[in-house]
Amino acid sequence: MRLHPTINHLAPITQRKTNQPRFFLGSLLACLMGISSLVPAYGADSTPEKKAKAFSHDTVIELAQQLAQKPFKEARKAPKELIDLDYATYGKINYQENAAIWGGTPTKFSVQLFAPGFLYKNLVDIDVVENSQALPIELTESSFSVPNGAIEKLLTQVGQYAGVRLHYPINDDEVKDEFIMFQGASYFRTLSKGQIYGLSNRGLAIDVAQPKGEEYPLFKRFWVERPSKYQTAIVVHALLDSQSVTGAYRFGIYPGAPTRVEVDVTLFPRRDIAHVGLAPLTSMFLYGGLDTSDKPDYRPAVHNSEGLQIDRGNGERLWRPLNNPNKLQISAFGDEDIKGFGLIQRHRNFDYYEDLSANYQQRPSAWIEPLNDWGKGQLVLLEIPSSAETNDNIVTYWEPQGGLKQGEPYRYSYRITASNDSPSANTKARVVRSSKGQKQAKGKELLIDYSNIKPQEIEKIAIDASISKGKILSSRIVAHPDINGARVFVTFEPESTNVAELRIQLRKDEKPLAATWLYRWNNDDWP
């Protein structure tokens, strides 16, 4: 049974701060001119002239609702000649920066677009909105710099794009940096000041790791609202479509330190969907912490995210170190009205990674905060075996209890924060390192480092450690002056079991002092 098909995705080749290509396990992450100079394209579905139309977010909701009443129709694809381009050739197709939409206007934002081709087969429509009027962005011969005339002709004939990216001066007042991009299926990525691309967000996940195979919804059309010269935020609307559902998305985007995205969603299911993932995150974890490298490597850690944090509806905070297992591993954390969750890249120092090209210390964390009550459900974490750092093998999302019902609109909203750490990380003790301890004559030892614990507090702290199978042999806590915190040692004996769930909580005055530490020990990964 193929639980999760392997399809590839690359990071945007033309981004200002480049990093190595990203390939995603499980899914394909699947003109530059002023608004006054837009000219029509002549693709198969185009008309000689296109006029501006009245627009609001209700327009997107109505389109999604109407689309849900019709059978699903695959998106138009780029011609085979563009799809067959290799990585190097596709990388030479670059949007003309001097013609960026709104680039020469008082607004601080500008828009650039992605060419179809290579891995990006689906064609999408993109409109700009000014004064509540939407006008399509047309692709012309001057939209891209290209390696040869044949490619230029193909792109002009196609007349559509593969995605959109926005620019804003987040690092330098004089330079407009790319800070968010939408490209491939329903994937999008965000950056804050000082960061480079790492993990990805998704609009929706359907039937992840199910026997019948995963379904990949597509953002098939975008509308980008023009901000005034005084505005420091921008709004993007998107129409989602797939075999099972349509959706209207509104992204209120606030670039900066950190960048925030407020997402409002209305879904229209075409069928009952038992396994649907809201606010999905996709990332990479090769090794680090408890999971050491299987091969010699000069780098101590390689990952875009190191842990999953969950703020439960009852107020409990959980920390789950990520793992690169030998077999597909699925974990589910039941909850009601979850307060937040995210994939966190906590270590921000170069010497933790020692990678001069990837600069993992600059990869963003992503924190999801529901803006309405999400009810009962479970937070799902998938950890997929991977042998390469170019594979994104971590997926997490919220799965509402009962799924979606055909013909019943489903509305929800949430905020994404592209921070350097989880929110409120400095307000109390936090886990900063998880590792294997020294080999014991009896049992297995692990250690956990916590910051923000004063030496005089040590004697007042109790360690509440438990294991689902086997037994805890011992636990102790000592001061760790170098991190202004403490180190906890726990020795456990799994006995005859091959899999056991560990749970460790520090308590002071009968109250939790830090996030509850969770880990799934597996004999295949840690004999």
C-alpha positions as CSV (number, residue, x, y, z in Angstrom):
1,M,0.0,0.0,0.0
2,R,1.4,3.4,-1.0
3,L,0.7,5.6,1.9
4,H,2.3,8.8,0.7
5,P,3.3,9.2,-3.0
6,T,6.7,10.8,-3.7
7,I,6.4,13.9,-5.9
8,N,8.9,16.7,-6.0
9,H,8.9,20.4,-5.4
10,L,11.6,23.0,-5.8
11,A,12.0,26.3,-3.9
12,P,11.7,29.4,-6.1
13,I,14.8,29.5,-8.2
14,T,14.7,33.3,-8.5
15,Q,14.2,34.3,-4.8
16,R,16.6,37.0,-3.6
17,K,18.2,34.9,-0.9
18,T,18.7,31.5,-2.4
19,N,19.0,28.2,-0.7
20,Q,19.3,24.6,-1.9
21,P,16.4,23.0,-3.9
22,R,13.5,21.5,-1.9
23,F,11.9,18.2,-2.9
24,F,8.7,17.3,-1.1
25,L,7.7,13.7,-0.1
26,G,4.0,13.4,-0.6
27,S,3.1,16.2,-2.9
28,L,4.1,18.4,-5.7
29,L,4.3,21.8,-4.4
30,A,2.8,22.0,-7.3
31,C,3.7,41.4,-16.3
32,L,5.9,42.6,-14.9
33,M,4.4,45.9,-15.8
34,G,2.2,48.6,-14.3
35,I,-1.5,48.2,-14.1
36,S,-2.1,50.8,-16.7
37,S,0.0,48.9,-19.3
38,L,-1.7,45.5,-19.0
39,V,-2.3,44.0,-22.4
40,P,-4.3,40.9,-23.3
41,A,-2.7,37.4,-23.8
42,Y,-3.9,35.1,-26.5
43,G,-4.0,31.7,-24.9
44,A,-6.6,29.1,-25.6
45,D,-9.1,30.5,-23.2
46,S,-8.4,34.2,-23.6
47,T,-10.5,36.8,-25.4
48,P,-9.1,39.8,-27.4
49,E,-10.0,42.2,-24.6
50,K,-10.6,41.8,-20.9
51,K,-12.4,44.4,-18.9
52,A,-12.2,45.2,-15.2
53,K,-15.0,43.6,-13.1
54,A,-16.4,44.5,-9.7
55,F,-14.7,42.5,-6.9
56,S,-15.0,41.7,-3.2
57,H,-14.3,38.6,-1.2
58,D,-17.9,37.7,-1.6
59,T,-17.0,37.3,-5.3
60,V,-14.6,34.5,-4.4
61,I,-17.1,32.8,-2.1
62,E,-19.8,32.9,-4.8
63,L,-17.4,31.4,-7.4
64,A,-16.4,28.7,-5.0
65,Q,-20.0,27.9,-4.2
66,Q,-21.0,27.8,-7.9
67,L,-17.9,25.6,-8.7
68,A,-18.8,23.1,-6.0
69,Q,-22.1,22.4,-7.9
70,K,-20.2,21.3,-11.0
71,P,-18.1,18.2,-11.6
72,F,-14.4,18.8,-10.9
73,K,-12.3,19.8,-13.9
74,E,-8.6,19.6,-14.0
75,A,-6.6,22.8,-14.3
76,R,-5.1,23.7,-17.6
77,K,-1.5,22.4,-18.0
78,A,1.6,24.0,-19.4
79,P,2.6,22.5,-22.8
80,K,4.9,19.5,-22.7
81,E,7.8,21.5,-24.1
82,L,7.8,23.7,-20.9
83,I,7.1,20.8,-18.5
84,D,10.1,18.9,-20.0
85,L,12.5,21.8,-19.2
86,D,15.3,20.7,-16.9
87,Y,16.1,22.5,-13.6
88,A,18.9,24.6,-15.1
89,T,17.0,25.8,-18.1
90,Y,13.9,26.6,-16.0
91,G,16.1,28.6,-13.6
92,K,17.0,30.9,-16.5
93,I,13.4,32.0,-16.9
94,N,13.2,35.1,-14.7
95,Y,10.5,37.7,-14.1
96,Q,11.6,41.1,-15.2
97,E,12.2,42.9,-11.9
98,N,12.1,46.4,-13.5
99,A,8.6,45.7,-14.7
100,A,7.2,44.4,-11.3
101,I,3.6,45.3,-10.8
102,W,3.3,48.5,-8.7
103,G,7.1,48.6,-8.7
104,G,7.3,52.2,-9.8
105,T,4.3,53.5,-7.7
106,P,4.2,54.9,-4.1
107,T,3.0,51.7,-2.6
108,K,5.7,49.8,-0.7
109,F,4.6,46.5,-2.2
110,S,5.3,45.0,-5.6
111,V,4.1,41.8,-7.3
112,Q,6.2,39.3,-9.4
113,L,5.0,36.1,-11.0
114,F,6.3,32.6,-11.7
115,A,6.5,31.1,-15.2
116,P,4.9,27.7,-15.9
117,G,7.1,24.8,-16.7
118,F,9.4,22.1,-15.2
119,L,7.6,20.9,-12.1
120,Y,5.0,23.6,-12.2
121,K,2.5,22.2,-14.6
122,N,-0.8,23.8,-13.5
123,L,-1.7,27.1,-14.9
124,V,-3.3,29.7,-12.7
125,D,-5.1,33.0,-13.3
126,I,-4.0,36.1,-11.4
127,D,-5.9,39.4,-11.1
128,V,-5.0,42.7,-9.5
129,V,-7.7,44.7,-7.7
130,E,-7.8,48.5,-7.6
131,N,-10.8,50.5,-6.3
132,S,-12.8,47.2,-6.0
133,Q,-12.2,46.5,-9.7
134,A,-10.4,43.3,-10.7
135,L,-8.3,43.1,-13.9
136,P,-6.4,40.0,-15.1
137,I,-2.6,40.2,-15.4
138,E,-1.7,39.2,-18.9
139,L,1.5,37.5,-19.9
140,T,3.4,39.2,-22.7
141,E,6.7,38.9,-24.5
142,S,8.2,41.3,-22.0
143,S,7.1,39.5,-18.9
144,F,10.2,37.2,-18.5
145,S,13.8,37.1,-19.5
146,V,14.2,33.7,-21.2
147,P,17.1,31.6,-22.5
148,N,15.8,31.4,-26.1
149,G,13.0,32.6,-28.4
150,A,11.2,29.3,-28.5
151,I,10.5,29.4,-24.7
152,E,9.4,33.1,-25.0
153,K,6.9,32.1,-27.8
154,L,5.6,29.2,-25.7
155,L,5.1,31.3,-22.6
156,T,3.3,34.1,-24.6
157,Q,1.0,31.5,-26.2
158,V,0.1,30.0,-22.8
159,G,-0.8,33.4,-21.4
160,Q,-1.0,32.2,-17.8
161,Y,1.3,31.9,-14.8
162,A,2.3,29.2,-12.2
163,G,2.2,31.3,-9.1
164,V,2.7,34.7,-7.5
165,R,5.1,36.3,-5.0
166,L,5.0,39.5,-3.1
167,H,7.9,41.9,-2.3
168,Y,8.2,44.4,0.6
169,P,11.2,46.1,2.4
170,I,11.4,43.7,5.4
171,N,15.2,43.8,5.7
172,D,16.2,47.1,4.2
173,D,14.1,50.2,3.7
174,E,15.6,50.6,0.2
175,V,15.2,47.0,-1.0
176,K,11.9,45.2,-1.6
177,D,12.5,41.6,-0.6
178,E,10.4,38.6,-1.5
179,F,8.5,37.7,1.7
180,I,5.6,35.4,0.6
181,M,5.1,33.2,-2.4
182,F,2.2,31.0,-3.7
183,Q,3.4,28.2,-6.0
184,G,2.4,24.6,-6.6
185,A,-1.0,23.1,-5.5
186,S,-2.1,25.0,-2.4
187,Y,1.4,25.6,-1.0
188,F,2.7,29.0,0.1
189,R,5.7,30.1,2.1
190,T,6.4,33.1,4.3
191,L,9.4,35.0,5.6
192,S,10.1,37.5,8.4
193,K,13.0,39.8,8.7
194,G,16.3,38.0,8.6
195,Q,14.9,34.7,7.5
196,I,15.2,32.4,4.4
197,Y,12.7,29.9,3.1
198,G,12.3,26.7,4.9
199,L,9.0,25.0,5.8
200,S,5.8,25.5,3.9
201,N,2.2,26.2,4.6
202,R,-0.7,24.6,2.7
203,G,-4.2,25.7,2.0
204,L,-5.7,22.3,2.7
205,A,-4.7,18.6,3.1
206,I,-7.1,15.8,2.1
207,D,-6.7,12.1,2.8
208,V,-3.0,12.3,3.9
209,A,-1.5,8.8,4.4
210,Q,-4.8,7.1,3.4
211,P,-4.7,3.9,1.4
212,K,-6.5,5.4,-1.5
213,G,-3.9,8.1,-1.8
214,E,-3.7,11.8,-1.0
215,E,-5.6,14.5,-2.9
216,Y,-3.9,17.8,-3.6
217,P,-6.2,20.9,-3.9
218,L,-5.0,23.7,-6.1
219,F,-5.2,27.4,-5.8
220,K,-6.4,28.0,-9.3
221,R,-7.0,31.8,-9.2
222,F,-5.6,34.7,-7.2
223,W,-6.7,38.3,-6.7
224,V,-4.1,40.7,-5.2
225,E,-5.4,44.0,-3.8
226,R,-3.3,47.1,-4.3
227,P,-2.4,48.8,-1.0
228,S,-2.2,52.5,-0.6
229,K,1.2,54.1,-0.1
230,Y,0.5,54.4,3.6
231,Q,-0.5,50.7,4.1
232,T,1.9,48.2,5.6
233,A,-0.3,45.2,4.9
234,I,-1.7,43.6,1.7
235,V,-4.6,41.3,0.9
236,V,-4.6,38.3,-1.4
237,H,-7.7,36.2,-2.3
238,A,-7.5,32.7,-3.7
239,L,-10.0,30.2,-5.2
240,L,-9.3,26.6,-4.3
241,D,-10.5,23.6,-6.3
242,S,-10.1,19.8,-6.1
243,Q,-12.0,16.6,-6.7
244,S,-13.6,16.8,-3.2
245,V,-14.0,20.5,-2.3
246,T,-13.8,24.1,-3.4
247,G,-12.8,27.0,-1.2
248,A,-12.6,30.8,-0.9
249,Y,-9.5,32.1,0.9
250,R,-8.7,35.5,2.1
251,F,-5.1,36.2,3.2
252,G,-4.5,39.4,5.2
253,I,-0.7,39.7,5.1
254,Y,1.5,41.8,7.5
255,P,5.2,41.6,6.5
256,G,7.8,42.4,9.1
257,A,9.4,41.1,12.3
258,P,7.6,38.7,12.4
259,T,5.4,38.4,9.3
260,R,1.8,37.5,10.1
261,V,-0.9,36.1,7.8
262,E,-4.5,36.1,8.9
263,V,-6.5,33.5,6.9
264,D,-10.3,33.3,6.5
265,V,-11.6,30.2,4.8
266,T,-15.0,29.0,3.5
267,L,-15.1,25.5,2.1
268,F,-17.8,23.9,-0.1
269,P,-17.4,20.0,0.0
270,R,-18.4,18.1,-3.1
271,R,-18.5,14.9,-1.1
272,D,-18.2,13.8,2.5
273,I,-14.5,14.1,3.6
274,A,-13.6,12.1,6.6
275,H,-9.9,13.0,6.7
276,V,-9.3,16.7,6.1
277,G,-6.4,18.7,7.4
278,L,-6.8,22.4,8.3
279,A,-3.8,24.8,8.3
280,P,-1.3,22.1,7.2
281,L,2.5,22.6,7.7
282,T,5.2,20.7,5.8
283,S,8.8,20.6,6.8
284,M,12.1,18.7,6.8
285,F,13.9,16.9,9.6
286,L,16.9,14.7,8.7
287,Y,18.6,14.5,12.0
288,G,19.5,16.3,15.2
289,G,19.0,16.1,19.0
290,L,17.7,12.6,19.9
291,D,17.9,11.4,16.3
292,T,21.6,11.3,15.3
293,S,22.9,11.0,11.7
294,D,23.2,7.5,10.3
295,K,26.2,8.5,8.2
296,P,29.3,10.6,9.1
297,D,28.5,14.3,8.6
298,Y,30.4,17.4,9.8
299,R,27.1,19.0,10.7
300,P,25.6,18.4,14.1
301,A,22.0,18.9,12.9
302,V,20.1,19.1,9.7
303,H,16.5,20.3,9.8
304,N,14.1,23.1,8.9
305,S,12.1,22.4,12.1
306,E,13.1,20.6,15.3
307,G,9.9,20.2,17.3
308,L,6.2,20.3,17.3
309,Q,4.6,22.6,19.9
310,I,0.9,22.3,20.9
311,D,-1.0,24.7,23.1
312,R,-4.0,22.6,24.1
313,G,-7.5,23.9,24.8
314,N,-7.1,23.1,28.5
315,G,-4.1,25.3,28.8
316,E,-1.4,22.6,28.7
317,R,1.6,23.1,26.5
318,L,3.2,20.2,24.8
319,W,6.7,19.9,23.2
320,R,7.4,16.9,20.8
321,P,10.9,16.6,19.4
322,L,10.8,15.6,15.7
323,N,12.1,12.3,14.4
324,N,13.3,10.8,11.2
325,P,12.0,7.2,11.7
326,N,12.8,4.0,9.8
327,K,9.1,3.5,9.2
328,L,6.2,5.9,8.6
329,Q,5.1,7.2,12.0
330,I,1.7,8.8,12.6
331,S,0.9,10.5,15.9
332,A,-2.5,12.1,16.9
333,F,-3.1,14.4,19.8
334,G,-6.8,14.7,20.6
335,D,-8.1,18.1,21.8
336,E,-11.0,20.5,21.8
337,D,-10.7,24.2,20.8
338,I,-7.0,23.9,20.4
339,K,-5.2,27.2,21.2
340,G,-2.3,26.8,18.8
341,F,0.3,24.6,17.2
342,G,3.4,24.9,15.1
343,L,6.6,23.5,13.7
344,I,9.4,25.3,15.5
345,Q,13.1,25.9,14.6
346,R,14.3,26.9,18.0
347,H,18.1,26.9,17.6
348,R,19.2,30.2,16.0
349,N,23.0,29.9,16.2
350,F,25.2,28.8,13.3
351,D,27.3,26.5,15.5
352,Y,24.3,24.3,16.1
353,Y,24.2,23.4,12.4
354,E,27.6,24.4,10.9
355,D,26.2,24.7,7.4
356,L,27.5,27.7,5.4
357,S,25.1,27.2,2.5
358,A,21.8,26.0,4.0
359,N,21.9,28.4,7.0
360,Y,19.3,26.4,8.9
361,Q,19.5,28.9,11.8
362,Q,17.7,31.3,9.6
363,R,14.7,29.1,8.7
364,P,11.4,30.3,10.0
365,S,9.1,28.6,12.6
366,A,5.4,28.6,11.8
367,W,2.8,29.1,14.5
368,I,-0.9,28.5,13.9
369,E,-3.4,30.3,16.1
370,P,-7.1,29.6,15.5
371,L,-9.2,32.8,15.4
372,N,-12.5,31.0,16.1
373,D,-13.4,27.9,18.0
374,W,-12.3,24.8,16.1
375,G,-14.2,22.4,18.3
376,K,-13.2,18.7,18.8
377,G,-10.6,17.0,16.7
378,Q,-7.0,16.0,16.7
379,L,-3.6,17.4,15.8
380,V,-2.0,14.9,13.4
381,L,1.8,14.6,13.0
382,L,3.4,12.5,10.2
383,E,7.1,11.7,10.3
384,I,8.2,10.1,7.0
385,P,11.5,8.2,6.6
386,S,13.9,10.2,4.6
387,S,17.6,9.8,3.6
388,A,18.1,13.3,2.1
389,E,17.7,16.9,3.3
390,T,16.1,17.8,0.0
391,N,13.0,15.7,1.1
392,D,10.3,17.4,3.2
393,N,9.2,14.5,5.4
394,I,7.3,16.2,8.2
395,V,3.5,17.1,8.0
396,T,1.2,18.4,10.7
397,Y,-2.4,19.7,10.6
398,W,-5.6,19.9,12.5
399,E,-8.2,17.3,11.7
400,P,-11.8,18.3,12.8
401,Q,-13.9,15.6,14.3
402,G,-16.5,14.3,11.9
403,G,-14.7,15.8,8.8
404,L,-16.6,17.8,6.2
405,K,-20.1,17.0,4.9
406,Q,-21.3,17.3,1.3
407,G,-23.3,20.4,0.7
408,E,-22.5,22.0,4.1
409,P,-20.2,25.0,4.0
410,Y,-17.4,25.0,6.5
411,R,-15.9,28.2,7.8
412,Y,-12.8,28.8,9.9
413,S,-10.0,31.3,10.4
414,Y,-6.5,31.3,11.8
415,R,-3.3,33.4,12.1
416,I,0.1,32.2,10.9
417,T,3.2,33.8,12.5
418,A,6.5,33.2,10.8
419,S,8.5,33.7,14.0
420,N,12.0,32.6,15.1
421,D,10.4,30.6,17.9
422,S,7.1,29.7,19.4
423,P,5.1,32.5,21.0
424,S,5.7,33.4,24.7
425,A,8.9,31.3,24.5
426,N,10.8,33.5,26.9
427,T,8.1,33.9,29.6
428,K,8.8,30.5,31.3
429,A,11.1,27.5,31.2
430,R,11.4,26.0,27.7
431,V,13.0,22.9,26.2
432,V,16.1,23.9,24.3
433,R,17.7,20.5,23.7
434,S,16.7,16.8,23.8
435,S,19.4,14.1,23.4
436,K,20.4,10.6,24.3
437,G,22.3,10.2,27.5
438,Q,25.2,7.9,28.3
439,K,24.8,4.2,27.8
440,Q,23.6,2.7,31.0
441,A,24.3,-0.8,32.4
442,K,20.6,-1.1,32.8
443,G,18.1,0.9,31.0
444,K,18.3,3.8,28.5
445,E,19.1,7.4,29.4
446,L,17.8,10.6,27.8
447,L,18.5,14.2,28.8
448,I,16.5,17.4,28.3
449,D,17.9,20.9,28.7
450,Y,15.5,23.7,29.9
451,S,16.3,27.4,29.8
452,N,15.0,30.0,32.2
453,I,15.3,28.1,35.5
454,K,17.1,29.7,38.3
455,P,19.6,27.7,40.4
456,Q,17.7,28.3,43.6
457,E,14.6,26.8,42.0
458,I,16.2,23.4,41.4
459,E,15.4,21.9,44.8
460,K,11.7,22.9,44.5
461,I,11.2,21.2,41.1
462,A,9.6,17.8,40.8
463,I,10.0,15.5,37.8
464,D,6.9,13.8,36.7
465,A,8.1,11.1,34.3
466,S,6.0,8.2,32.9
467,I,6.2,5.6,30.1
468,S,3.3,3.8,28.4
469,K,5.1,0.4,28.5
470,G,8.1,-0.6,30.5
471,K,9.1,1.5,33.5
472,I,11.0,4.6,34.6
473,L,14.1,3.7,36.5
474,S,15.3,7.1,37.7
475,S,15.2,10.8,37.2
476,R,17.2,13.8,38.4
477,I,17.7,17.5,37.7
478,V,20.9,19.6,37.9
479,A,21.7,23.2,37.3
480,H,22.9,24.2,33.8
481,P,24.5,27.6,34.2
482,D,25.5,28.0,30.6
483,I,21.9,28.3,29.5
484,N,20.6,29.8,32.7
485,G,18.6,26.7,33.2
486,A,18.6,23.0,34.2
487,R,19.4,19.6,32.7
488,V,17.1,16.7,33.4
489,F,18.2,13.0,33.2
490,V,15.7,10.2,32.9
491,T,16.6,6.5,32.7
492,F,13.9,4.1,31.5
493,E,13.6,0.4,30.7
494,P,11.3,-0.5,27.8
495,E,11.5,-4.1,28.8
496,S,10.0,-6.4,26.1
497,T,8.1,-3.7,24.1
498,N,9.4,-2.2,20.8
499,V,7.4,1.1,21.0
500,A,6.8,3.2,24.1
501,E,5.4,6.7,24.7
502,L,7.4,8.9,27.1
503,R,6.0,11.8,29.0
504,I,8.0,14.2,31.2
505,Q,6.7,17.2,33.0
506,L,8.5,19.6,35.4
507,R,6.4,20.8,38.3
508,K,6.9,23.5,40.9
509,D,4.4,24.2,43.6
510,E,2.2,21.5,41.9
511,K,2.0,23.6,38.7
512,P,3.7,22.9,35.3
513,L,6.9,24.8,35.0
514,A,7.5,24.1,31.2
515,A,5.9,22.4,28.3
516,T,5.1,18.7,28.8
517,W,7.8,16.8,26.9
518,L,6.6,13.9,24.7
519,Y,8.5,11.3,22.8
520,R,7.8,8.0,21.0
521,W,10.7,5.6,21.7
522,N,11.0,3.0,19.0
523,N,13.5,0.1,19.1
524,D,14.0,0.3,15.4
525,D,15.3,3.9,15.7
526,W,17.0,3.8,19.1
527,P,17.9,0.2,20.0
